[in-house]
Structures are given as C-alpha cells and as structure tokens.
Amino acid sequence: MGRPTLLGRTAALLLVASPALAAPRPNLDGPSQLDMNVQAGKRHQMADQDLNKAYAKAMAEASPDGKLRLRAAQRAWVTFRDLDCAARTGSRGGSFYPAALSLCLEEVADARTKVLEAEMACEEGDMRCGGHTED
C-alpha cells in the first residue's frame, strides 16, 4: 500500500484539523464553579472528538501492520494520558479538580492530535514519520 498523494493528505488534514472550521471551545467563565467544570468537560470532549477524527483518518490510510502498530500505540497513549493527567492535576478534592483534570486531558488530546496530523502529512521520503503506512 503506497502513501497517499500530497493532495490527498492535504485535503484530509484540512478536513480533520482546520481550526477555522471547528466549533469554538467554550470559555471557562462560570458563573459558578459547577458551570466552569461543565465548560471544561465540554472542551475536553471537543478535543477528544478532534483526536478521534485524526485517529480514524490515520487508521484509514494505515497498512494492515500499521493498523496494529497504531492501535497499540494509541491504547498505550490513552493509558499514559490518564496516568499523566492524574499525576499532574492539582487541587484533588477541591471544587476545581474536575475542571483542572478536563483541561489537562484537553491539552494532551490536542498534542496527540497534532502528532497524528503530522503523520498524515508526512512528506515522501521523510524517515521520521509515516511508519503506519508501511508493513
């Protein structure tokens, strides 16, 4: 299975990740702490949706062996994400903890989305990426 053309990768990247086309994420502006927790949860949910779209696109272009590697990497990343945010998030037991945890999850989901998008936009011959398209 060959790599997608530059035009195809560019189109996929625009469909998956264009911030101009994405709905804006809510601000954490309350008025109550419960409202801010809900708003932060919505931000994380939206980041997770973006990540899931990027992952689905990467899986769609992956070779059979690449799918196995990508799936294993994503599962390991999810475990790392959860442990990392649990370790980094402060205010345990406080009213802001749910918002703080959601904000951490949003941040790492955005970073992982960028990694997957970069994989899909890998230039032909760039040995630093594109491994999921090879057997």
C-alpha positions as CSV (number, residue, x, y, z in Angstrom):
1,M,0.0,0.0,0.0
2,G,1.6,3.3,-1.1
3,R,1.4,6.6,0.7
4,P,-1.4,8.9,-0.2
5,T,-0.7,11.7,-2.6
6,L,0.3,15.1,-1.2
7,L,-3.1,16.5,-2.4
8,G,-5.0,13.7,-0.7
9,R,-3.0,14.2,2.6
10,T,-3.5,17.9,2.5
11,A,-7.3,17.5,1.9
12,A,-7.6,15.0,4.7
13,L,-5.6,17.3,7.0
14,L,-7.9,20.3,6.2
15,L,-11.0,18.2,6.8
16,V,-9.7,16.8,10.1
17,A,-8.0,19.8,11.7
18,S,-8.9,23.1,10.4
19,P,-9.4,25.3,13.4
20,A,-11.3,27.8,11.3
21,L,-13.9,25.1,10.5
22,A,-14.1,23.7,14.0
23,A,-16.6,25.0,16.5
24,P,-15.0,27.2,19.2
25,R,-14.5,25.7,22.5
26,P,-16.3,27.3,25.4
27,N,-14.6,29.6,27.8
28,L,-14.3,28.9,31.5
29,D,-16.4,31.9,32.5
30,G,-18.8,30.4,35.0
31,P,-20.7,32.0,36.6
32,S,-20.4,29.1,39.1
33,Q,-17.7,26.5,39.7
34,L,-20.1,23.9,38.5
35,D,-20.6,25.8,35.2
36,M,-16.8,26.0,34.8
37,N,-16.4,22.3,35.4
38,V,-19.1,21.6,32.8
39,Q,-17.4,24.0,30.3
40,A,-14.0,22.4,30.9
41,G,-15.6,19.0,30.3
42,K,-17.1,20.2,27.1
43,R,-13.6,21.5,26.0
44,H,-12.1,18.1,26.7
45,Q,-15.0,16.4,24.9
46,M,-14.4,18.6,21.8
47,A,-10.6,17.9,21.9
48,D,-11.4,14.2,22.1
49,Q,-13.7,14.4,19.1
50,D,-10.9,16.1,17.1
51,L,-8.5,13.4,18.3
52,N,-10.8,10.6,17.3
53,K,-11.2,12.1,13.8
54,A,-7.5,12.3,13.3
55,Y,-7.0,8.7,14.6
56,A,-9.8,7.4,12.3
57,K,-8.1,9.1,9.3
58,A,-4.7,7.7,10.3
59,M,-6.2,4.2,10.6
60,A,-7.9,4.6,7.3
61,E,-4.6,5.2,5.5
62,A,-2.6,2.7,7.5
63,S,-1.3,-0.6,6.1
64,P,-2.6,-3.8,7.9
65,D,0.6,-4.0,10.0
66,G,0.5,-0.2,10.5
67,K,-3.0,-0.5,11.9
68,L,-1.8,-3.0,14.5
69,R,1.1,-0.7,15.5
70,L,-1.1,2.4,15.5
71,R,-3.8,0.8,17.6
72,A,-1.3,-0.5,20.1
73,A,0.4,2.9,20.3
74,Q,-3.0,4.7,20.8
75,R,-4.0,2.3,23.5
76,A,-0.7,2.8,25.3
77,W,-1.1,6.6,24.8
78,V,-4.6,6.5,26.4
79,T,-3.1,4.8,29.5
80,F,-0.3,7.3,29.7
81,R,-2.7,10.2,29.2
82,D,-4.9,9.1,32.1
83,L,-1.9,8.4,34.4
84,D,-0.1,11.6,33.4
85,C,-3.1,13.9,34.0
86,A,-3.9,12.2,37.3
87,A,-0.3,12.8,38.4
88,R,-0.1,16.4,37.1
89,T,-3.5,17.7,38.2
90,G,-3.6,19.5,41.5
91,S,-6.5,20.6,43.7
92,R,-7.5,17.0,44.5
93,G,-10.7,17.0,46.4
94,G,-11.3,20.7,45.6
95,S,-14.2,22.1,43.6
96,F,-11.9,23.0,40.7
97,Y,-10.4,19.5,40.3
98,P,-12.9,18.3,37.7
99,A,-12.1,21.4,35.6
100,A,-8.3,21.0,36.1
101,L,-8.4,17.4,35.1
102,S,-10.5,18.2,32.0
103,L,-8.1,20.9,31.0
104,C,-5.2,18.6,31.3
105,L,-7.0,15.9,29.2
106,E,-7.8,18.6,26.6
107,E,-4.2,19.7,26.4
108,V,-2.8,16.2,25.9
109,A,-5.5,15.3,23.4
110,D,-4.7,18.4,21.4
111,A,-1.0,17.4,21.4
112,R,-1.7,13.8,20.3
113,T,-4.0,15.2,17.5
114,K,-1.1,17.2,16.2
115,V,1.2,14.1,16.2
116,L,-1.4,12.1,14.2
117,E,-2.0,15.0,11.8
118,A,1.8,15.3,11.2
119,E,1.9,11.6,10.5
120,M,-0.8,12.1,7.8
121,A,1.1,15.0,6.3
122,C,4.4,13.1,6.2
123,E,6.4,14.0,3.1
124,E,7.5,11.2,0.8
125,G,11.0,10.0,1.9
126,D,10.8,11.6,5.4
127,M,12.0,8.7,7.6
128,R,10.9,10.4,10.8
129,C,7.3,9.6,10.2
130,G,4.9,7.6,8.0
131,G,5.6,4.3,9.6
132,H,1.9,3.4,9.9
133,T,1.6,3.2,6.1
134,E,4.3,0.6,5.8
135,D,4.2,-3.2,6.5
